[in-house]
């Protein structure tokens, strides 16, 4: 047993790992006023790019955190990804949904990780209640009924013990938190060796390259090409049987692999790293007061650029739950729906990514020809067009209303609101709280507030299209009818929206809405 006098400090939350997921978790906790200690065994940000893609859901969270403007210089729209078959023919195009964009931002984006990660860290460190300890490694963990005791070791070898009401493990694929908590990984059966290459391409080289991102589904050697921000270009190239990953990552071999696109005179090699693209998910994401997130909880192939997005979905799903628990508004059992929601979401999305990856990785020439014919047939003889947004699933189970309820588990749209001659996004009026959003064409804010009295802290507002007749003259007016069209598609006039922007339930009338609010209040308690 730990000697209580040996504990140096106590916190609400200990976050282990200060990468993107850990930094966002710490920033969200800091904004909510919770005493938080963040530790990371490294002393600085890794200066090479690893993740390269984010999406509109993640940028929405960055905006809620107040850092969107700071990260935008390092972000660019993700171009369409064209898939070329075994004979070099275009077979499929993965694009993004057209404007007006459903969440108010470009749906798919690329970014440069080191400066964005620096912004996220700086945001977390800006809160007085957040303490950051770099060069500190967690070496032991005692999970108790009412708290966790972590043993930390600094670079000099000195150890100390800290206590926290909850611990979040964001410490990567080889997570020490996961191991010490006794959480096991489930293999979703995908394991392929690839080389990831990042190049800063000069003007001469840019003129030679494709103008969109691409997947070369060539059975001789499958490869991906991603257009990063500015002159950053990434290749992901499959390694063949017998090839040594370390040897293939040597510059002379990297340039041989790139020779169909570039020569060494066309740019500067930024990074070359060999990876095994895995599909893994933790069997449980919680052990008492310990939870895991990000790569500690799951790893998936990178074929539609959702790896970091999944980690940031984890923490945005987790932190509002922890906030309620720490404030005494909900019981600890609320955390059980964290694993339920996120594990199901990760497994569904990973299954879809695996299917895309297995098609790309096909090495048999005849099977590759059959694949190409099948995909073209799905497009009616033309290259099939799908969007990245339709690949990412909704929440399918957890803290959402019963099956059959309109819009349950969907991401709630974010329209542009017109006010005083300016256009601002909806979240700027509501914040990232629990919200009751009404279709202002049919319901008034007064009607909503009468029902919302049953739930403390529920923000209520009505929204109607500009120029449309409204039941509520005070309703906010949206610019492009994004929300009005969404309500029409769902057959609803109101929606209960969670702090992470997923819909608990939509309702066709006030009676159904009243029942959903009663259900929500009971489940949150």
N, C-alpha and C positions, 0 to 999 in steps of 0.2 A: 504493500500500500504506500502511496505517496504521502510523505510528511507534509502536512498542510503549511507548515512554516517555510518549506522550501519553495513554495509557489511565489514567484516574483510579482506577477501581475494577473489581473482578471479582466476579461473582455466579454462583450456580448458574442462576438464572432471572431474566430481565427480563420483566415484564408491562407491556404498553403498553395503557393504558385502565383506569380505576378505577371503572367502572360496576358493576352487579351481577355480571356474569361475571368481570371482572377482580378484584373484591374477594373473591369466593368462591375463585377460583384462588389468590390470594395467601394467603388464610386457610388453605386446604388445604395449600399448600406450607409455610407457617409452622408448622403443626401437625406436619409431618413433619420439621422442622428444617433446611429448605433455605434458604440465603441468597438473598433475593429482593429485587429492586428493582421498585417499581411507579411508573410515571410517568403523569401525565395533564395535558393542556394546560390544563384548567380548574382553578380553585382551590377550587371548592366544589361541593356536590351541587346539581343542578338542582332547584328548589323546587316544580316542578309534577309532577303524575302523568303517567307515560307508560305503562309496563306497568300492568296492573290485575289480572291473574289468575296464580295459581300452582296447583300441584296437590300431591297427597300424596307423590309421588316427591320433589319439591323440598323440602317440609317435612321429609321424612325426612332429607335431607342437612343441612338446617339443624339438626335435632336431633343428628345425628352430630357436627356442628361445635360444638355446645354453645350455640347462639343461639336455639333454638326459643322458649324462654320470653320472650326479649327481643323477638321479632318478633310474638308472638301478640296483643298489644294492638292491632296495626295490621292484623289479618287477620280475615275473617269468612267463613262458608260462602257458596259461590256458589249462588245460587238456580237452580232450573230455568230454562231458556230456552225460552219458548213461541214457536213460529213461526206467524205469521199470513199467510194467503195473499192473493191479489190482491183477493178480495172481503171481506177482513177475517176470514175463518174460520180457526179453529185447524187447522193441518195437521200439525204435528210438535212434539214436546217432547223437548229434550235435557236429560237429568237426570244424576244420578250413581248409582253402584251402592249398594244398601242396606247397612245394618249387618248383621253386624259388618264393619267396613271392612277391606279386604284388607291395607293397609299400616299400619293403626293410627290413621290420621288421616282427617278429612273429605276425601274424594277430590278435590273441586274447591273452590277458595277464591278470594276477591278480597282485595286488599291495597292499602295506600297506600304508594307507592314511596319517597318521600323519607325517611321515618323508618326504613323497613326497610333502605334502602341505607345509611343512617347506621350502623345496627347492624352490617351486613356490613363496612363500612370499619373501624369501631372494633375488630371482631374481628381483622381482618388486622393492624392496627397494634399489637395487643397482644403480638405475637411479636417478641422481640429480633432475630430473624434477618430480619425484614421491614422494609425501608426504603421510605418513601413520599415521593415528590417531586412536589408539585402545581405547576401553572404551568410544567411542563416538557414540551416537545414533541420527539418524535423526528423529526429532519429528514433523516437518512441512515442507511443500513444496509449493512454489509459481512458477507455470509454466508460463513463459512469452513468448512473441513472439520471443525474441532474446536471452534469457538465462533462467536459472532456479535459484531460490533463495532457499537454504535449511537452515533450522534452526537445529543446532546441539546442543545436550546436553551432557556434559561430566559426569563422575562419581560423581562429587561434586554437580551436579545440575546446574552448570553454562551453559548458552546458548550463542551461537554466530551464526551469519549468514554468509554463504559463497555463492558466485555466481559461476556458471559454464555455459559454452556454451552448454554442454550436460550432462545428468545424466544417468548412467547405474545402474539399480537395480539388484544386484546379492545377495539379502538378504534372499533367501530361501523360503520355501513353505508358510510361514506365512508373506510374504513380506509386509513391511510397505510402500515401494515405490509403489508397485502395488495398495495397498489400497488408498494411498493419491492421486495417479494419476487417480483413478476411473476406473481402468481396472478390468474387471470381468473374472471369470474362467468358462469355459465350461466343464461340466461333460461328460466324454466319457464312463461312465457306467462300472466301475469296482471298487469294494470296498470289500476287504476281509481282515480279521484280521489274522496277522501272528506274530510269535515270531522269532526274529533274534538272533542267538547265536554264539558267537565267542569263540573258545577254542585254547589255546596254548597246543598242544598235545605232550606228551613225547614219547620216543621211544617205550615203551610198548604199548601205545595207537595207535601209527601209524601202528604198525603191525596188528592191528585189523580192520583197516578202508579200504574202497574201494580204489583202486589205480587210479581211475579217479573220476571226479565230477559226480554227479548223481541226477536225479529227481525220487523220489519214488511216482508214480502216484497211490497211495493206497487210495481208497475211505474211508477207516477207518480214515486216517489222512495223507493227502499229505505232502511231505517234500522234501526239496532240500539239497544237500550236495555239498559244493564248496571247492576245494583244493586251499587254499591261498598260499602265499610265505612261504617257509621254513616249520615250524611246525604249521602254522596258518590254522585252519579248521573252516568253517562256516556251520551252519545249519539254514535253514529257514523252520519253522514248522507251519503248519496251525493250528489256534486255532478253537475249535469247539463251537457250540452254547452253551451258558451258562457258558463258561469258562471266568473268570475274567482276563484280560490282566496283571494287576499288580501282581495278585497272581501267575499267570503262569510264570512270570519273576523272582520269588524268586528262589534262588539257589537250594533248595531241589526239587522244581518242575521241574526246568530245567534239573537236572540230571535224574529225572524220565523219561522225554521226550527223553533224550539221551541214555537211558539204553540199547536200542537195538544195540548201537554202542560202548559206552564207560561207564566206571565207574569214580567216582571222583578221583580215584588213577591214572587215565590215562592222566590227564592234568589239566591245570589251566583255570578256567572260566574267560575269558577276558571281555566279555560283554554279557548281555542279555537284549534286548529291544523289546517291543511290538510295532508294526506298523500296520496301515491299509494301504494295498497296493492299491493305487488310480490310476485312469487314468483321468487326468485333463489337460486342456490346456487353456491358456489365449485367450480371444476373439480377442484382439489386443495386440501387443507387443510394441507399440509405442503410446505415447500421447505427441504430440508436440516434445519437445526436451528431453523427458524422454523415455528410452527404458528399457525393462527388459530382463533377461536372466537366464538360469539355472532353478533351482526349483521354482523361482519366476514366470517363464513363463509356466512351465509344470511339471507334475509328472506322472510317469508311473510305472507299475509293474516291478520287477527286474529280470524277468525270463531269460533274456539273457545278463544281466549285462551291460545295455546301459545308465543307469541314468546319471552318471557323464559325460560319453562321449557326451551325448546330450547337456549338459550345456557348455562343452568346444567347441563343434561345434558351438553353438550359438555365443560365443564371437569371435571365429576365423572368422565367417561369418560377424560379426558386425564391428570389429575393422578396417579392411581395408577400409570399407565404411566410417567410421568416419574419418579415416586418410585423405581420399580424400576430404571430406567435410571441415575439419578443415584447410586444405592447400589451399582451394579455387579451387580445381581441379574438383569438382562435386557439383551439387546443393543438398540442403537438401532433395529433393524428392528421392534421391538414397536410403534413409533409408526405403522407403515404400516396397522395395523388400526384406528387412530383414524379416519382418513379413510374407510376402508371401512365401518365401522359407522355413523358419524354421518351421512355423506353419504347412505347408503341409507335410514336412518331418517328424515332430514329430507325426502328426496324422496318417500317413501311417505306421510308425514303431510301434506306440502304438497299432494300430489295429492288427498288426501281433503278437506283444507280448501278447496282450489280448487273441488272439486265442490259443496261446501256454498255457497261464496261465489258461484259462477256461478249457482246456483239462486236465491240471495237477490237477486242483481243483475239478474235478468231484467227487461228494460224493455218487451218486447213483450207486449201484453195477452193475446193468444191463446196465446202460448207460456207465459205465466205461468199461465193457466187449465189448460193441459195439465200443467204441472209440479205444480200443486196436486192434480189428479186422480190423477197417478201416485204421489205421496207418500201420499195417502190410501189408494190401492189397496194399497200396500205394507203399510199398517197394517190391512188387512182392512176398509176402509171407515171406520175410526176414525183419529184422529190417531196417527201413528207415534211410538213411544217408543224412543229409543236413549239410551245413556249416553256421556258424554265419554270414559270409560275404554276403551270398545270402539273408539273412533276412533283412539286413540294406539296405534301398532303396537309389537310387540316388536323386539328386535334380530334382523335377518334373516340377517346374514352377518358374519364377522369372527372374533374370538377366542371362539368358542363351538363346541360339539361338532358332529359331522357331522349332516346332515339325517336325520331319523327318530329322533334321540335325544329322549327325553321332556323337555319343558319348556325346551329350548335357547332362549336369548334372552329368556325371560320375566322380568318383574320378580318377585323372590322375595317372598312374603308376609311380613308382620311381625305375628305374633300377640301378644296380651297374655298375659304370663306371670304366674302367681300364685306369690308367694313371701313367706313370713312375713306372710301376711294382706294383702299389698299387690299391686297389679297394675302391672307395668312392661312396656314393650315389649321385644321380643326383642333389638334392637340394643344395648340398655343392658347386656346380658350378654355380647355378642360384640364390640362395636365394628364399625367398617366395614372389616374385614379380609377376606382370603380365608377362607371358612368351609366346613366340611363339616357339614351339618345332617342328622341322622338321624331317621327316624320311630321314636320310642322305643317304639312298640307292638311293633316287630319286631327292632330292632337296638340294640346297646348302645354306649356311648361307647368302651368298651374295644375293640370290634371296629373302630370307626371310626378310633381312634388307631393301631391296628396298620397300617392302610392309609395313614393320613396321614403316617406317618414318611417316606414317599418325597418329601414336599413340605415344605420348611422354612416355618415361620410359618403353617401352616394351622390355624385354630381349629376344634375339633371339639366338638359337643354334640348331645345327643339331646333330643327334645321329644315329649311325649305329651299327649293330652287329660286334663283333670282327671277322675278317677273311672274312667278306662279301665285295663284290665290293661296292664302295660308289661313289655317284656323287660328294660329297664334301670330298676331301682328308683330310681336317682339322676337319671332324666330330668327335665328341667324340665317343669312342668305348664302347659299353655295353657288360657286361660279359655273360649274360644268355639269350639274345634275348627277354627279357620281354617286352620291348617297341616295338620292331619290330613285335612281335606276336600280340601285342595289335593293332598296326596300321593295320595289315593284317585283324584282326577280324572286325575292324570298317570300312574297305574299305577306309582308309584315308592315307594321306601323310603328314599332318600337324595338329597341335592342338593349339588352343588358351586356355591358362590355367590361372585361376584366382589365386590371392594370397592365397586363402584357399584351393587350389589344385583341385577344381572342374573345369570341362571342360566347357568353354563357347560354343565352337563349334570345331568340327574337320572338315577337308576339304579334298575332293578327288583330288583337283587340285588347281593351283594358282588363277584361276578366282574365284572359290568359296571362297578361303581364302581371297582374296581382298574384296569381298562383306561382309564377316563376320567381318573383321577389320573395315570397314566403319560403319557397324551396331553397333559394340561395341563402337566406338568413339562417335557416336551420342547418344547412350543410357547412357554412362558415363557422358557426359556433362550436 
